[in-house]
Amino acid sequence: MSAPTPSPDSLPDFEDLWRTYHGAPDRLASAVRGLSDEQADRAETVGATTVRLMIARLVDDELVSAATMRRLLAEPGVDLPDHDAEAWLEASAPTLRLDVAVQAFTGLRRLTAALLRALPEAAWMHNAVHPRGGRVTLAQHFLSHTLQTEAAIAGILAGRRARNW
């Protein structure tokens, strides 16, 4: 069963959502500002994630989302590829520099934001088949990705607060 396909006008507070999407790079930069490599790699309990892993996942997700949105625009109806997020994380996180991660996230987000902002309303209804989520529109993907990004940034901030950093 596929989810309903909202248009940008029917999304709750689309302009607020847009500002949230566009402002994420600044919130991420603020969330990691002053964080040392030692702090970024510290897991307080066994099995807990580190801030570095959280940031690596966020950057990987931004890369995948940027490609997904372009596929939704350029190839409506296509079957979207899946990726192994954990394998990507294992490959990228150990050498991830926080400053470079923030720059990469910022560049991808700003590039995609410029593309999305110029779209005609009909383009938001382009859809494709996601391997785990079924049929998804660009509007749905945008909403989901924006909310996931905000949750990730909130998680980084919560981790810093919990550790008094």
Buried (B, 14 or more C-beta within 10 A) or exposed (E): EEEEBBEBEEBEEBEEBBEBBBEBBEBBBEBBEEBEEEBBEBEEEEEEBBBBBBBBBBBBBBBBBBBBBEBBBEEBEEEBEEBEEEEBBEEBBEEBEBEEBBBBBBEBBEEBBEBBEEBEEEBBBBBBEBEEEEBBBBBBBBBBBBEBBBEBBEBBBEBBEEEEB
